[in-house]
Amino acid sequence: MPNVSVIAAILLCAPLAALAQTSTNPNPGPHSTLGTESTTATGIVTDQIKTKLESLGYTQVRDIVSMPDGVTAKAMKGDKPMTIAIDSTGKVTESQIGP
């Protein structure tokens, strides 16, 4: 069983970390790093979710998408392609892709 509090903390902090890193500069110059910080924060959260799913036995974790009600990802479990959903409470559910 996944550690629900860890997943819930990741899901609740992800939008805040990205929001806190957003610049309000309306006219970035040609060498601006506008958006770099939020991309980095999102990348860290994505890496944490990938690591957590791999610890639950999933491989080839990809296509991690954050949505208002949680996170979805695609991965393999054994030789079966799966869609994994993590809701806002940290509950992990899976469904097989295809037959």
Rosetta constraint file for C-alpha pairs under 8 A:
AtomPair CA 2 CA 7 HARMONIC 7.86 0.50
AtomPair CA 2 CA 56 HARMONIC 7.23 0.50
AtomPair CA 2 CA 92 HARMONIC 7.70 0.50
AtomPair CA 3 CA 7 HARMONIC 6.60 0.50
AtomPair CA 3 CA 90 HARMONIC 7.95 0.50
AtomPair CA 4 CA 8 HARMONIC 5.92 0.50
AtomPair CA 4 CA 89 HARMONIC 7.00 0.50
AtomPair CA 4 CA 90 HARMONIC 4.84 0.50
AtomPair CA 4 CA 91 HARMONIC 6.78 0.50
AtomPair CA 5 CA 9 HARMONIC 5.95 0.50
AtomPair CA 5 CA 90 HARMONIC 7.05 0.50
AtomPair CA 6 CA 10 HARMONIC 6.24 0.50
AtomPair CA 6 CA 90 HARMONIC 7.89 0.50
AtomPair CA 7 CA 11 HARMONIC 6.17 0.50
AtomPair CA 7 CA 49 HARMONIC 7.72 0.50
AtomPair CA 7 CA 89 HARMONIC 7.83 0.50
AtomPair CA 7 CA 90 HARMONIC 5.06 0.50
AtomPair CA 8 CA 12 HARMONIC 6.02 0.50
AtomPair CA 8 CA 88 HARMONIC 6.21 0.50
AtomPair CA 8 CA 89 HARMONIC 5.50 0.50
AtomPair CA 8 CA 90 HARMONIC 4.84 0.50
AtomPair CA 9 CA 13 HARMONIC 5.94 0.50
AtomPair CA 10 CA 14 HARMONIC 5.92 0.50
AtomPair CA 10 CA 45 HARMONIC 6.77 0.50
AtomPair CA 10 CA 48 HARMONIC 7.92 0.50
AtomPair CA 10 CA 49 HARMONIC 7.94 0.50
AtomPair CA 11 CA 15 HARMONIC 7.66 0.50
AtomPair CA 11 CA 70 HARMONIC 6.80 0.50
AtomPair CA 11 CA 71 HARMONIC 7.79 0.50
AtomPair CA 11 CA 88 HARMONIC 6.50 0.50
AtomPair CA 11 CA 90 HARMONIC 7.85 0.50
AtomPair CA 12 CA 16 HARMONIC 7.48 0.50
AtomPair CA 12 CA 88 HARMONIC 7.59 0.50
AtomPair CA 13 CA 17 HARMONIC 6.04 0.50
AtomPair CA 14 CA 18 HARMONIC 6.36 0.50
AtomPair CA 14 CA 41 HARMONIC 7.58 0.50
AtomPair CA 14 CA 42 HARMONIC 6.81 0.50
AtomPair CA 14 CA 45 HARMONIC 6.38 0.50
AtomPair CA 15 CA 19 HARMONIC 6.03 0.50
AtomPair CA 16 CA 20 HARMONIC 5.95 0.50
AtomPair CA 17 CA 21 HARMONIC 6.42 0.50
AtomPair CA 17 CA 38 HARMONIC 7.37 0.50
AtomPair CA 17 CA 41 HARMONIC 6.21 0.50
AtomPair CA 17 CA 42 HARMONIC 7.85 0.50
AtomPair CA 18 CA 22 HARMONIC 6.57 0.50
AtomPair CA 18 CA 37 HARMONIC 7.58 0.50
AtomPair CA 18 CA 38 HARMONIC 4.55 0.50
AtomPair CA 18 CA 39 HARMONIC 7.51 0.50
AtomPair CA 18 CA 41 HARMONIC 5.80 0.50
AtomPair CA 18 CA 42 HARMONIC 6.42 0.50
AtomPair CA 19 CA 38 HARMONIC 7.21 0.50
AtomPair CA 21 CA 35 HARMONIC 7.96 0.50
AtomPair CA 21 CA 37 HARMONIC 5.51 0.50
AtomPair CA 21 CA 38 HARMONIC 5.32 0.50
AtomPair CA 21 CA 41 HARMONIC 7.89 0.50
AtomPair CA 22 CA 34 HARMONIC 7.71 0.50
AtomPair CA 22 CA 35 HARMONIC 6.45 0.50
AtomPair CA 22 CA 37 HARMONIC 7.07 0.50
AtomPair CA 22 CA 38 HARMONIC 6.13 0.50
AtomPair CA 23 CA 34 HARMONIC 6.32 0.50
AtomPair CA 23 CA 35 HARMONIC 7.11 0.50
AtomPair CA 25 CA 34 HARMONIC 7.85 0.50
AtomPair CA 28 CA 32 HARMONIC 5.50 0.50
AtomPair CA 28 CA 34 HARMONIC 6.83 0.50
AtomPair CA 33 CA 37 HARMONIC 7.89 0.50
AtomPair CA 35 CA 39 HARMONIC 6.24 0.50
AtomPair CA 36 CA 40 HARMONIC 6.20 0.50
AtomPair CA 37 CA 41 HARMONIC 6.24 0.50
AtomPair CA 38 CA 42 HARMONIC 6.05 0.50
AtomPair CA 39 CA 43 HARMONIC 6.02 0.50
AtomPair CA 40 CA 44 HARMONIC 6.26 0.50
AtomPair CA 41 CA 45 HARMONIC 6.48 0.50
AtomPair CA 42 CA 46 HARMONIC 6.12 0.50
AtomPair CA 43 CA 47 HARMONIC 6.10 0.50
AtomPair CA 44 CA 48 HARMONIC 6.26 0.50
AtomPair CA 45 CA 49 HARMONIC 6.23 0.50
AtomPair CA 46 CA 50 HARMONIC 6.11 0.50
AtomPair CA 46 CA 64 HARMONIC 6.74 0.50
AtomPair CA 47 CA 51 HARMONIC 6.07 0.50
AtomPair CA 48 CA 52 HARMONIC 6.14 0.50
AtomPair CA 49 CA 53 HARMONIC 6.17 0.50
AtomPair CA 50 CA 54 HARMONIC 6.12 0.50
AtomPair CA 50 CA 61 HARMONIC 6.11 0.50
AtomPair CA 50 CA 62 HARMONIC 7.78 0.50
AtomPair CA 50 CA 64 HARMONIC 7.96 0.50
AtomPair CA 51 CA 55 HARMONIC 6.20 0.50
AtomPair CA 52 CA 56 HARMONIC 6.52 0.50
AtomPair CA 53 CA 57 HARMONIC 6.71 0.50
AtomPair CA 53 CA 58 HARMONIC 5.68 0.50
AtomPair CA 53 CA 59 HARMONIC 7.99 0.50
AtomPair CA 53 CA 61 HARMONIC 7.43 0.50
AtomPair CA 54 CA 58 HARMONIC 4.70 0.50
AtomPair CA 54 CA 59 HARMONIC 5.87 0.50
AtomPair CA 54 CA 61 HARMONIC 7.34 0.50
AtomPair CA 57 CA 77 HARMONIC 6.74 0.50
AtomPair CA 58 CA 75 HARMONIC 6.07 0.50
AtomPair CA 58 CA 76 HARMONIC 5.60 0.50
AtomPair CA 58 CA 77 HARMONIC 5.04 0.50
AtomPair CA 58 CA 78 HARMONIC 7.70 0.50
AtomPair CA 59 CA 75 HARMONIC 5.78 0.50
AtomPair CA 59 CA 76 HARMONIC 5.07 0.50
AtomPair CA 59 CA 77 HARMONIC 6.38 0.50
AtomPair CA 59 CA 78 HARMONIC 7.90 0.50
AtomPair CA 60 CA 74 HARMONIC 7.98 0.50
AtomPair CA 60 CA 75 HARMONIC 5.21 0.50
AtomPair CA 60 CA 76 HARMONIC 5.87 0.50
AtomPair CA 61 CA 73 HARMONIC 6.82 0.50
AtomPair CA 61 CA 74 HARMONIC 5.80 0.50
AtomPair CA 61 CA 75 HARMONIC 4.29 0.50
AtomPair CA 61 CA 76 HARMONIC 7.03 0.50
AtomPair CA 62 CA 73 HARMONIC 6.01 0.50
AtomPair CA 62 CA 74 HARMONIC 5.38 0.50
AtomPair CA 62 CA 75 HARMONIC 6.19 0.50
AtomPair CA 63 CA 72 HARMONIC 7.78 0.50
AtomPair CA 63 CA 73 HARMONIC 5.25 0.50
AtomPair CA 63 CA 74 HARMONIC 5.80 0.50
AtomPair CA 64 CA 71 HARMONIC 6.88 0.50
AtomPair CA 64 CA 72 HARMONIC 5.68 0.50
AtomPair CA 64 CA 73 HARMONIC 4.30 0.50
AtomPair CA 64 CA 74 HARMONIC 7.02 0.50
AtomPair CA 65 CA 71 HARMONIC 5.56 0.50
AtomPair CA 65 CA 72 HARMONIC 5.30 0.50
AtomPair CA 65 CA 73 HARMONIC 6.29 0.50
AtomPair CA 66 CA 70 HARMONIC 6.07 0.50
AtomPair CA 66 CA 71 HARMONIC 4.45 0.50
AtomPair CA 66 CA 72 HARMONIC 6.63 0.50
AtomPair CA 67 CA 71 HARMONIC 5.68 0.50
AtomPair CA 67 CA 72 HARMONIC 7.73 0.50
AtomPair CA 69 CA 87 HARMONIC 5.89 0.50
AtomPair CA 69 CA 88 HARMONIC 5.57 0.50
AtomPair CA 70 CA 85 HARMONIC 7.21 0.50
AtomPair CA 70 CA 86 HARMONIC 5.50 0.50
AtomPair CA 70 CA 87 HARMONIC 4.28 0.50
AtomPair CA 70 CA 88 HARMONIC 4.83 0.50
AtomPair CA 71 CA 85 HARMONIC 5.74 0.50
AtomPair CA 71 CA 86 HARMONIC 5.13 0.50
AtomPair CA 71 CA 87 HARMONIC 6.48 0.50
AtomPair CA 72 CA 83 HARMONIC 7.06 0.50
AtomPair CA 72 CA 84 HARMONIC 5.54 0.50
AtomPair CA 72 CA 85 HARMONIC 4.40 0.50
AtomPair CA 72 CA 86 HARMONIC 6.29 0.50
AtomPair CA 73 CA 83 HARMONIC 5.83 0.50
AtomPair CA 73 CA 84 HARMONIC 5.20 0.50
AtomPair CA 73 CA 85 HARMONIC 6.57 0.50
AtomPair CA 74 CA 81 HARMONIC 7.34 0.50
AtomPair CA 74 CA 82 HARMONIC 5.75 0.50
AtomPair CA 74 CA 83 HARMONIC 4.61 0.50
AtomPair CA 74 CA 84 HARMONIC 6.05 0.50
AtomPair CA 75 CA 81 HARMONIC 5.93 0.50
AtomPair CA 75 CA 82 HARMONIC 5.34 0.50
AtomPair CA 75 CA 83 HARMONIC 6.47 0.50
AtomPair CA 75 CA 84 HARMONIC 7.33 0.50
AtomPair CA 76 CA 80 HARMONIC 5.50 0.50
AtomPair CA 76 CA 81 HARMONIC 4.56 0.50
AtomPair CA 76 CA 82 HARMONIC 5.65 0.50
AtomPair CA 77 CA 81 HARMONIC 6.49 0.50
AtomPair CA 77 CA 82 HARMONIC 6.72 0.50
AtomPair CA 80 CA 96 HARMONIC 6.85 0.50
AtomPair CA 80 CA 97 HARMONIC 7.69 0.50
AtomPair CA 81 CA 96 HARMONIC 5.93 0.50
AtomPair CA 81 CA 97 HARMONIC 5.44 0.50
AtomPair CA 81 CA 98 HARMONIC 7.87 0.50
AtomPair CA 82 CA 94 HARMONIC 6.39 0.50
AtomPair CA 82 CA 95 HARMONIC 5.53 0.50
AtomPair CA 82 CA 96 HARMONIC 4.36 0.50
AtomPair CA 82 CA 97 HARMONIC 5.21 0.50
AtomPair CA 83 CA 94 HARMONIC 5.59 0.50
AtomPair CA 83 CA 95 HARMONIC 5.31 0.50
AtomPair CA 83 CA 96 HARMONIC 6.24 0.50
AtomPair CA 83 CA 97 HARMONIC 6.45 0.50
AtomPair CA 84 CA 92 HARMONIC 6.89 0.50
AtomPair CA 84 CA 93 HARMONIC 5.73 0.50
AtomPair CA 84 CA 94 HARMONIC 4.39 0.50
AtomPair CA 84 CA 95 HARMONIC 6.58 0.50
AtomPair CA 85 CA 91 HARMONIC 7.96 0.50
AtomPair CA 85 CA 92 HARMONIC 5.71 0.50
AtomPair CA 85 CA 93 HARMONIC 5.27 0.50
AtomPair CA 85 CA 94 HARMONIC 6.23 0.50
AtomPair CA 86 CA 90 HARMONIC 5.60 0.50
AtomPair CA 86 CA 91 HARMONIC 5.41 0.50
AtomPair CA 86 CA 92 HARMONIC 4.54 0.50
AtomPair CA 86 CA 93 HARMONIC 6.50 0.50
AtomPair CA 87 CA 91 HARMONIC 5.45 0.50
AtomPair CA 87 CA 92 HARMONIC 6.82 0.50
